[in-house]
């Protein structure tokens, strides 16, 4: 894997690690809700969903970290496969977020762009 894809894997992992506690634990704060949704309105009935989505972000980030560890420990084929799969998953998630809620375009870009760079860097 080239340096660009690895650097953007670190960026994508960092974004997902930051979003994890925001969605899972800190969503009750109006500032966090504004950051994630553009609104301070709360929807307590979706708490379980938010926690679940937050943990998806954690597991995606940890998957990228595991891919990087594999790449640098002599298991480049496995590391590349995992990184490409997770990047494709993140890209699809960002596209889905944008298509389902265009007003959340910033979050969609944050999720999709680093993943797209990983995939493009690997394709070139």
Secondary structure, 3 states (H helix, E strand, C coil): CCHHHHHHHHHHHHHHHHHHHHHHCCCCCHHHHHHHHCCCCCCHHHHHHHHHHHHHHHHHHHHHHHHHHHHCCCCHHHHHHHHHHHHHHHHHHHHHHHHHCHHHHHHHHHHHHHHHHHHHHHHC
